[in-house]
Amino acid sequence: MMRIDDPREARAIIRRGEYAGHTAAVARDFVQGNLCILPRDYAMEFAAFCQRNPKPCPVIGMGTPGDPKLPGLGDIDVRTDVPRYCVFRDGELVDEPSDIMGYWAEDLVTTVLGCSFSFELPLLAEGIMLQHIERDTVVPMYHTSIACTPSGRFSGNMVVSMRPLSPADAIRAIQITSRFPGVHGAPVHIGRPDLIGIADLMKPDFGDPPAIGNDQIPVFWGCGVTPQVAVKKARPPICITHKPGSMLITSIKNADLASF
């Protein structure tokens, strides 16, 4: 794990190619974002898809065609400032590079979606233990049977992230994360994974397998990996996302996204 509190310093390390791991608890006071970069003619349909599905796809920033900078989120260059990317051609994963300088084009538009890592600091501040941070692993993420509202060429089911919590901590987590709609907000499901189409919690589709204690229940939040499912169905000629767990670290404070 990279233990850096300053988001500018964290981005500088990533930009130099010196870190390619997960970003849970890195610059933990600051918002992290899921990345989705698309050609201009797909980007507007994708923006509408996000608007219709704010739980897994809360938009916190959008660039202009051909511009890799996101000044509203910090001194960011989306071509270099994510630890690891996923590049899709016609919906199929073709590369996982550490930068996308060779893929950048003048018609590409960047969308940044809120990430559940951003509500983890207030959970930790309340004494709620988060297993993936304690174990230095990537939070487990799963495909579900929860259908998203389609928009144009974009459709598919929601991906969720899961954190095992005690019942008391789960109740408190609902109260806390409800204040952060810009980073997925309250959970979408608690308890039985089979009711949302998850057959085996020990076999996540992304991230690392959890360890669930006898006194814990699984708590599921909407996840910004959901767009990758929609992209596979839409099959754009190119789409670039973050690798699950390796997020874009912004200079926006988590507290600024809270609603009280």
C-alpha positions as CSV (number, residue, x, y, z in Angstrom):
1,M,0.0,0.0,0.0
2,M,1.2,3.5,-0.8
3,R,0.9,5.6,2.4
4,I,0.7,9.2,1.2
5,D,-1.6,11.9,2.5
6,D,-1.1,14.6,-0.1
7,P,-3.0,13.9,-3.4
8,R,-0.6,15.9,-5.5
9,E,2.3,13.8,-4.1
10,A,0.4,10.6,-4.7
11,R,-0.3,11.6,-8.3
12,A,3.3,12.6,-8.9
13,I,4.5,9.2,-7.8
14,I,1.9,7.5,-10.0
15,R,2.8,9.8,-13.0
16,R,6.4,8.8,-12.7
17,G,5.4,5.1,-13.0
18,E,6.6,4.3,-9.5
19,Y,3.3,2.8,-8.2
20,A,0.8,0.6,-10.0
21,G,-1.2,-0.9,-7.1
22,H,-4.5,-0.2,-5.5
23,T,-5.4,3.2,-4.0
24,A,-7.5,2.2,-1.0
25,A,-6.5,4.5,1.9
26,V,-4.1,6.6,-0.3
27,A,-4.7,10.3,0.4
28,R,-7.7,9.2,2.3
29,D,-9.1,12.7,3.0
30,F,-9.6,13.2,-0.8
31,V,-12.1,11.9,-3.3
32,Q,-11.1,9.1,-5.6
33,G,-12.7,8.6,-8.9
34,N,-13.6,5.8,-11.4
35,L,-12.5,6.7,-14.9
36,C,-14.3,6.2,-18.2
37,I,-12.9,7.6,-21.4
38,L,-14.9,7.3,-24.6
39,P,-15.1,8.8,-28.1
40,R,-17.3,11.9,-28.3
41,D,-20.3,10.3,-30.0
42,Y,-20.5,7.7,-27.2
43,A,-19.7,10.1,-24.3
44,M,-23.1,11.9,-24.4
45,E,-25.0,8.6,-24.3
46,F,-22.8,7.5,-21.5
47,A,-23.5,10.7,-19.6
48,A,-27.2,10.0,-19.9
49,F,-26.6,6.4,-18.7
50,C,-24.9,7.8,-15.6
51,Q,-27.7,10.3,-15.0
52,R,-30.2,7.5,-15.0
53,N,-28.1,5.2,-12.7
54,P,-26.6,7.6,-10.1
55,K,-26.0,4.8,-7.5
56,P,-23.3,3.0,-9.4
57,C,-22.4,5.9,-11.7
58,P,-22.3,9.3,-9.8
59,V,-20.6,11.8,-12.1
60,I,-18.1,14.1,-10.3
61,G,-16.3,15.5,-13.3
62,M,-16.3,15.5,-17.1
63,G,-13.6,16.7,-19.6
64,T,-13.9,18.3,-23.0
65,P,-13.0,16.4,-26.2
66,G,-9.3,15.9,-26.7
67,D,-8.3,17.5,-23.4
68,P,-6.7,15.2,-20.8
69,K,-6.8,17.8,-18.1
70,L,-9.4,18.0,-15.4
71,P,-8.8,21.3,-13.6
72,G,-11.9,21.1,-11.6
73,L,-10.6,18.0,-9.9
74,G,-6.9,19.0,-9.5
75,D,-3.7,19.3,-11.5
76,I,-4.6,16.0,-13.3
77,D,-3.5,14.5,-16.5
78,V,-5.8,11.4,-17.1
79,R,-3.2,9.9,-19.4
80,T,-0.7,9.3,-16.7
81,D,-2.3,9.8,-13.2
82,V,-4.0,6.4,-12.7
83,P,-1.9,3.5,-11.4
84,R,-3.2,1.0,-13.9
85,Y,-5.7,1.3,-16.8
86,C,-7.9,-1.0,-18.8
87,V,-8.2,-0.5,-22.6
88,F,-11.1,-2.0,-24.4
89,R,-11.5,-2.3,-28.2
90,D,-15.0,-3.2,-29.4
91,G,-15.9,-4.2,-25.8
92,E,-13.0,-6.5,-25.3
93,L,-10.1,-5.9,-22.9
94,V,-6.9,-5.6,-24.9
95,D,-4.4,-3.9,-22.6
96,E,-3.7,-2.9,-19.0
97,P,-1.0,-0.2,-19.3
98,S,0.4,2.1,-16.7
99,D,-0.2,5.1,-18.9
100,I,-2.4,5.8,-22.0
101,M,-0.2,8.3,-23.8
102,G,-0.1,6.0,-26.9
103,Y,-3.9,5.7,-26.9
104,W,-4.9,9.3,-26.5
105,A,-6.9,10.9,-29.4
106,E,-8.5,14.3,-30.0
107,D,-12.1,13.0,-29.9
108,L,-11.8,11.3,-26.5
109,V,-13.9,12.6,-23.6
110,T,-13.2,11.8,-19.9
111,T,-15.9,11.1,-17.3
112,V,-15.0,10.7,-13.7
113,L,-17.4,8.9,-11.3
114,G,-17.4,9.0,-7.5
115,C,-15.8,6.0,-5.8
116,S,-16.8,4.3,-2.6
117,F,-13.2,4.7,-1.2
118,S,-14.3,8.3,-0.4
119,F,-16.8,7.3,2.2
120,E,-14.4,4.9,3.9
121,L,-12.7,7.6,5.9
122,P,-15.8,8.6,7.8
123,L,-16.5,4.9,8.4
124,L,-13.0,4.5,9.8
125,A,-13.4,7.6,11.9
126,E,-16.5,6.0,13.5
127,G,-14.4,3.0,14.5
128,I,-15.8,0.7,11.8
129,M,-13.2,-1.7,10.7
130,L,-12.9,-2.2,6.9
131,Q,-11.4,-5.6,6.1
132,H,-9.7,-4.8,2.8
133,I,-7.8,-1.9,4.4
134,E,-6.8,-4.0,7.4
135,R,-5.6,-6.8,5.1
136,D,-4.1,-4.5,2.4
137,T,-6.3,-6.1,-0.4
138,V,-8.6,-4.9,-3.1
139,V,-12.2,-4.6,-2.0
140,P,-14.3,-7.5,-3.6
141,M,-16.6,-6.6,-6.4
142,Y,-19.4,-8.7,-8.0
143,H,-21.6,-8.8,-11.0
144,T,-25.3,-8.7,-9.9
145,S,-28.8,-9.3,-11.4
146,I,-29.8,-5.7,-10.6
147,A,-30.6,-4.1,-14.0
148,C,-29.4,-0.6,-14.8
149,T,-31.7,1.8,-16.7
150,P,-30.4,1.8,-20.3
151,S,-29.5,4.8,-22.4
152,G,-28.8,4.5,-26.1
153,R,-26.1,1.9,-26.6
154,F,-25.4,1.5,-22.9
155,S,-27.1,-1.0,-20.7
156,G,-26.3,-3.9,-18.3
157,N,-26.5,-5.0,-14.7
158,M,-25.0,-3.2,-11.7
159,V,-21.6,-4.2,-10.2
160,V,-21.4,-3.9,-6.4
161,S,-18.5,-3.7,-3.9
162,M,-18.9,-5.6,-0.6
163,R,-17.7,-4.9,2.9
164,P,-18.4,-7.5,5.7
165,L,-19.7,-5.7,8.8
166,S,-21.3,-6.5,12.1
167,P,-25.0,-5.8,12.2
168,A,-24.4,-2.8,14.4
169,D,-21.7,-1.4,12.1
170,A,-23.9,-2.1,9.1
171,I,-26.7,0.1,10.5
172,R,-24.2,2.9,11.3
173,A,-22.6,2.5,7.8
174,I,-26.0,3.1,6.2
175,Q,-26.4,6.3,8.2
176,I,-23.0,7.6,7.3
177,T,-22.8,6.7,3.7
178,S,-26.3,8.1,3.0
179,R,-24.6,11.5,3.4
180,F,-22.4,10.9,0.4
181,P,-24.6,10.5,-2.7
182,G,-21.8,11.8,-4.9
183,V,-19.7,8.7,-4.0
184,H,-22.4,5.9,-4.3
185,G,-24.4,6.8,-1.1
186,A,-26.1,4.2,1.0
187,P,-25.8,0.5,0.3
188,V,-28.0,-1.1,-2.4
189,H,-28.3,-4.5,-0.6
190,I,-27.6,-6.1,2.8
191,G,-27.4,-9.8,3.6
192,R,-28.2,-12.6,1.2
193,P,-26.1,-12.3,-1.9
194,D,-28.2,-14.8,-3.8
195,L,-31.0,-12.3,-3.9
196,I,-29.0,-10.1,-6.2
197,G,-27.5,-12.9,-8.3
198,I,-24.2,-13.5,-6.5
199,A,-23.6,-17.2,-6.2
200,D,-20.3,-17.3,-4.2
201,L,-18.9,-14.4,-2.1
202,M,-15.6,-16.1,-2.1
203,K,-15.3,-15.8,-5.9
204,P,-15.5,-12.0,-6.6
205,D,-15.5,-10.9,-10.3
206,F,-13.0,-8.2,-9.4
207,G,-10.8,-7.6,-6.4
208,D,-9.7,-10.1,-3.7
209,P,-11.8,-12.7,-1.9
210,P,-13.1,-11.6,1.5
211,A,-13.0,-13.3,4.9
212,I,-16.4,-13.1,6.6
213,G,-16.6,-13.7,10.3
214,N,-19.5,-15.5,12.0
215,D,-20.7,-12.2,13.4
216,Q,-20.6,-10.3,10.1
217,I,-23.0,-9.8,7.2
218,P,-22.2,-8.7,3.7
219,V,-23.0,-5.1,2.8
220,F,-23.2,-4.1,-0.8
221,W,-22.7,-0.7,-2.4
222,G,-23.1,0.4,-6.0
223,C,-19.7,0.3,-7.8
224,G,-18.1,2.4,-10.4
225,V,-16.9,-0.7,-12.3
226,T,-20.6,-0.9,-13.5
227,P,-19.7,1.2,-16.6
228,Q,-17.2,-1.5,-17.7
229,V,-20.2,-3.9,-18.0
230,A,-22.1,-1.4,-20.0
231,V,-19.1,-0.7,-22.2
232,K,-18.7,-4.4,-23.1
233,K,-22.3,-4.3,-24.3
234,A,-22.1,-1.0,-26.2
235,R,-18.8,-2.1,-27.9
236,P,-17.3,1.3,-28.6
237,P,-14.2,1.3,-30.9
238,I,-12.2,2.3,-27.8
239,C,-12.9,2.8,-24.1
240,I,-10.3,3.4,-21.4
241,T,-11.1,2.9,-17.7
242,H,-9.2,2.4,-14.5
243,K,-8.2,-1.1,-13.4
244,P,-10.6,-2.0,-10.6
245,G,-9.2,-0.8,-7.3
246,S,-6.6,1.5,-8.9
247,M,-8.4,4.9,-8.9
248,L,-7.9,8.5,-10.0
249,I,-7.0,10.5,-6.8
250,T,-8.5,14.0,-7.0
251,S,-7.8,17.1,-4.9
252,I,-11.4,17.4,-3.8
253,K,-11.9,16.8,-0.1
254,N,-14.3,14.0,0.8
255,A,-16.0,16.3,3.3
256,D,-17.0,18.7,0.4
257,L,-19.2,15.9,-1.1
258,A,-21.0,15.2,2.1
259,S,-24.7,16.3,2.6
260,F,-25.6,17.0,6.2
